[in-house]
């Protein structure tokens, strides 16, 4: 996650760099095509008018902190998000090095987090993560902006948050208590029934249904941490066609549904960052440098 320096020259450098992002992917990724190197570029609301003259996405705005009675989802600054993925860490490293060389003093690094796959796609709490992700044709339907915002078709809203886990306290719970908080069985990932009354599980609070229609998002969460510094966490990355879906999810978790009945997972997992971006389509990015400069 980066901040753009002041001045038109810095914005122009960023504009050129992100319009050529595919060239950097090819420069690095050719070394091992099976490693599937990729990079999604997210642009924040304050950076948008600095790098493109195109109308901003309809829902794009800074991350609004969500304040509950017991826990808060803070908003933290960030102009650009580069979500770099590969099956080899060295390719991720080299891509980031080349990217920052191109950007130079036009940017400063706000946050750099290296995630990793943990066993059978589990988080550090021991549960399988991302089970509710859409599959097949539902992926595009859930994540890509359509005709409702004609200037930004094919893009996606992205919300990122860094959560730090208190594994010591979490591990003092019984497996049954952990399962009740998450809403799934720990060993086989089988979904538990929603509670008829009383406290709702994380799974239930993170499921958004409006007028009988369930609205999915695509999660690409990654565990991160350092046992030597006792830091253990999950980097939440949510892609959605509609930003309000993720915002409603966070409201359910932090404020509660009903208010006060917040997500009990937050007693063991603390949100330390929160930022919102829009990831334009690849076609948008590739033609960015050819369009008019922002006023």
C-alpha positions in Angstrom: 0.0 0.0 0.0 1.5 3.3 -1.1 0.9 7.1 -0.7 1.5 9.4 -3.7 3.9 12.3 -3.2 2.6 15.8 -3.7 2.8 17.4 -7.2 1.8 16.8 -10.7 5.0 15.1 -11.6 4.5 12.3 -9.0 0.9 11.7 -10.2 2.2 11.5 -13.8 4.8 8.9 -12.8 2.2 6.8 -11.0 -0.1 7.1 -14.0 2.6 5.8 -16.4 3.6 3.0 -14.0 0.2 1.6 -13.4 -0.7 1.8 -17.1 2.3 -0.4 -17.8 1.8 -2.9 -14.9 1.3 -5.8 -17.4 4.8 -5.2 -18.7 6.3 -5.7 -15.3 4.2 -8.9 -14.8 5.6 -10.3 -18.0 9.1 -9.2 -17.2 9.1 -11.2 -14.0 6.5 -13.9 -14.6 8.1 -15.4 -17.7 10.6 -17.1 -15.4 8.0 -19.6 -14.3 4.6 -19.4 -16.0 3.2 -22.1 -13.7 3.7 -19.7 -10.8 0.8 -17.6 -12.1 2.2 -14.2 -11.1 -0.5 -11.4 -11.2 -1.1 -8.0 -9.7 -4.4 -6.2 -9.1 -4.1 -2.4 -8.8 -6.4 -0.5 -6.5 -6.8 3.3 -6.6 -8.1 5.2 -3.6 -10.7 8.0 -3.7 -8.2 10.8 -3.1 -5.8 9.4 -5.7 -8.4 8.8 -8.3 -8.7 12.4 -9.6 -4.9 12.8 -9.6 -4.2 9.9 -12.0 -7.3 9.8 -14.3 -9.8 12.2 -15.7 -12.4 9.5 -15.9 -15.4 9.8 -13.7 -14.8 8.2 -10.3 -16.7 4.9 -9.4 -20.1 5.6 -8.0 -19.4 4.2 -4.5 -15.8 5.0 -4.1 -15.0 6.9 -0.9 -12.5 6.7 2.0 -12.9 3.8 4.4 -15.5 4.9 7.0 -14.5 3.7 10.5 -17.1 1.4 12.0 -17.5 2.0 15.7 -19.2 -0.5 17.9 -19.8 -0.6 21.6 -16.8 -2.9 22.2 -14.7 -2.9 19.0 -13.8 -0.5 16.2 -12.8 -1.0 12.6 -10.4 1.9 12.0 -9.8 3.7 8.7 -6.2 4.2 7.6 -4.7 6.2 4.7 -3.6 4.7 1.4 -3.6 6.0 -2.2 -2.6 2.8 -4.1 -2.9 -0.9 -3.4 -0.9 -3.5 -5.3 -2.2 -7.0 -4.6 0.6 -9.2 -5.8 0.0 -13.0 -6.0 2.1 -15.9 -7.1 3.0 -19.5 -6.2 6.6 -18.5 -5.6 7.7 -15.8 -3.1 10.8 -14.9 -5.2 8.6 -13.8 -8.1 6.5 -11.6 -5.7 9.7 -10.1 -4.3 11.2 -9.3 -7.8 7.9 -7.9 -9.0 7.7 -5.5 -6.1 11.4 -4.5 -6.5 10.9 -3.6 -10.1 7.6 -1.8 -9.4 9.1 0.4 -6.7 12.1 1.1 -9.0 9.7 2.5 -11.6 7.7 4.5 -9.1 10.8 5.9 -7.4 10.3 9.0 -5.2 6.8 9.5 -6.6 5.5 7.2 -3.8 6.1 6.2 -0.2 5.3 2.8 1.3 2.5 2.9 3.9 2.3 -0.9 4.5 4.0 -4.0 3.2 2.6 -7.4 4.2 3.7 -10.8 3.0 1.1 -13.5 3.3 1.4 -17.2 2.9 -0.7 -20.3 2.4 -1.3 -22.1 5.7 -1.9 -25.8 5.5 -5.2 -26.6 3.7 -6.1 -23.0 3.1 -6.7 -22.3 6.8 -6.2 -19.1 8.8 -4.0 -19.0 11.9 -7.0 -19.6 14.0 -7.2 -23.1 12.5 -10.3 -22.7 10.3 -10.6 -23.0 6.6 -10.9 -19.5 5.2 -12.9 -18.3 2.1 -15.4 -21.2 2.0 -18.3 -18.9 1.1 -16.5 -17.5 -2.0 -18.6 -17.5 -5.2 -17.5 -20.0 -7.9 -18.0 -20.3 -11.6 -20.1 -17.6 -13.3 -21.0 -16.2 -9.9 -17.5 -14.8 -9.4 -17.9 -12.2 -12.1 -21.5 -11.5 -11.1 -20.4 -10.9 -7.5 -17.2 -8.9 -8.1 -17.3 -7.0 -11.3 -19.1 -3.7 -11.8 -21.7 -3.8 -14.6 -23.9 -1.5 -16.5 -25.0 0.3 -13.4 -21.7 2.3 -13.6 -20.9 2.4 -17.3 -17.6 4.3 -17.0 -16.2 1.6 -14.7 -17.5 -1.7 -16.1 -15.3 -4.6 -15.3 -13.7 -3.1 -12.2 -14.1 -4.1 -8.6 -14.3 -2.4 -5.2 -11.6 -3.6 -2.8 -11.5 -3.3 1.0 -8.4 -4.4 2.9 -8.0 -4.7 6.7 -5.2 -6.1 8.9 -6.4 -8.2 11.8 -4.0 -9.3 14.6 -5.0 -12.4 16.6 -4.6 -13.2 20.3 -3.8 -16.8 19.8 -3.1 -17.4 23.4 -6.6 -16.4 24.4 -8.1 -18.2 21.4 -6.4 -21.4 22.2 -7.9 -21.4 25.7 -11.3 -21.9 24.2 -12.6 -25.4 23.6 -13.0 -26.5 20.0 -16.8 -26.4 20.4 -16.6 -22.8 21.6 -14.4 -21.8 18.7 -16.8 -23.5 16.3 -19.8 -21.7 17.8 -18.0 -18.3 17.2 -17.0 -19.1 13.6 -20.1 -21.1 12.6 -18.3 -24.1 11.1 -16.8 -27.3 12.3 -13.0 -27.0 12.7 -11.9 -30.4 11.4 -14.0 -30.8 8.2 -15.4 -27.2 7.6 -19.0 -28.3 7.7 -21.3 -25.4 8.2 -23.3 -25.2 11.4 -26.9 -24.2 11.5 -27.7 -20.5 12.2 -28.7 -19.8 15.8 -32.4 -19.5 16.0 -32.1 -16.9 18.7 -29.3 -15.1 20.6 -25.7 -14.6 19.5 -25.0 -15.1 15.7 -21.8 -16.6 14.5 -19.2 -14.9 12.3 -20.4 -16.9 9.3 -24.0 -15.6 9.8 -23.0 -12.0 10.4 -20.8 -12.0 7.3 -23.6 -13.2 5.1 -25.6 -10.4 3.5 -29.1 -11.1 2.4 -31.4 -8.3 1.1 -35.0 -8.9 0.0 -34.2 -12.6 -0.1 -31.1 -12.2 -2.3 -27.7 -13.2 -1.0 -24.9 -10.8 -2.0 -21.5 -12.5 -2.2 -18.0 -11.1 -2.2 -14.7 -12.7 -3.2 -12.3 -13.0 -0.2 -8.6 -13.5 -0.9 -7.6 -13.4 2.8 -4.0 -14.4 3.7 -2.4 -15.4 7.0 0.7 -13.4 7.9 2.9 -13.3 11.0 6.2 -13.7 12.8 6.5 -16.2 15.7 9.7 -14.4 16.8 7.8 -11.2 17.4 4.5 -12.9 18.5 2.6 -11.4 15.6 -0.2 -13.5 14.1 -2.8 -12.2 11.8 -5.1 -12.3 8.8 -4.9 -9.8 6.0 -8.5 -9.4 4.8 -8.9 -8.6 1.1 -12.5 -8.4 -0.2 -13.5 -7.8 -3.8 -17.1 -6.8 -4.5 -19.3 -5.4 -7.2 -21.0 -3.2 -4.7 -19.0 -1.5 -1.9 -22.1 -1.3 0.3 -22.1 -5.1 0.7 -18.7 -5.2 2.5 -19.7 -2.1 4.5 -22.9 -3.8 5.7 -20.8 -6.9 6.6 -18.5 -4.8 8.7 -21.4 -3.1 10.4 -22.9 -6.4 11.3 -19.6 -7.6 12.7 -18.6 -4.5 14.7 -21.9 -2.9 15.6 -23.9 -6.1 15.8 -27.1 -7.5 14.4 -29.1 -6.5 16.4 -26.8 -3.7 17.7 -24.8 -4.9 20.6 -24.6 -8.5 19.4 -21.3 -8.0 17.7 -19.1 -10.7 16.2 -17.5 -12.5 19.1 -14.5 -13.3 16.9 -13.5 -9.7 17.4 -12.8 -10.5 21.1 -9.7 -12.4 19.8 -9.0 -10.6 16.5 -8.3 -6.8 16.4 -8.6 -4.7 13.2 -5.6 -2.4 13.0 -6.1 -1.0 9.5 -8.9 -0.3 7.0 -8.7 1.1 3.5 -10.9 1.2 0.4 -9.9 1.1 -3.3 -11.3 0.6 -6.7 -9.5 -1.9 -8.9 -10.1 -0.9 -12.6 -10.2 -3.5 -15.4 -7.0 -4.4 -17.2 -8.2 -2.6 -20.3 -8.8 0.6 -18.2 -5.2 0.4 -16.8 -3.6 -0.3 -20.1 -5.1 2.8 -21.7 -4.7 5.1 -18.7 -1.6 6.9 -20.0 -3.3 7.5 -23.4 -6.2 9.4 -21.9 -6.3 13.1 -21.0 -4.4 14.2 -17.9 -6.6 15.2 -14.9 -7.1 18.9 -14.5 
